[in-house]
């Protein structure tokens, strides 16, 4: 009998996250290959974006599975919970990644800013 990846990964929350990361990463890679061919991004930008999207999709998928399992209920409630949790997790990941990118860009251009300065700027 051959190895079956999806059923193997579906046995655990981390495995579900890995499967979500594979799917999300594949989608990001497909998008970035097209952008590379059109010369709209560099290879480095494609690699960074693909990595961010892979991790974000994996985390969102795992969080979604945890939330849906914790809430339980019928099919409709489970689907709604999974959707809301997945969107919230991916949104939080994207916001965090954007803050890190801004901080790295700022670090190249100026002196180190305090956490309070960064937060004030983001909330303004």
Secondary structure, DSSP 4 states (H G I P E B T S, - for coil): ----HHHHHTTSHHHHHHHHHHHHHHHHHHHHHHHHHTTSS-HHHHHHHHHHHHHHHHHHHHHHHHHHHHH--SHHHHHHHHHHHHHHHHHHHHHHHHHHHHHHHHHHHSSPPPHHHHHHHHH-
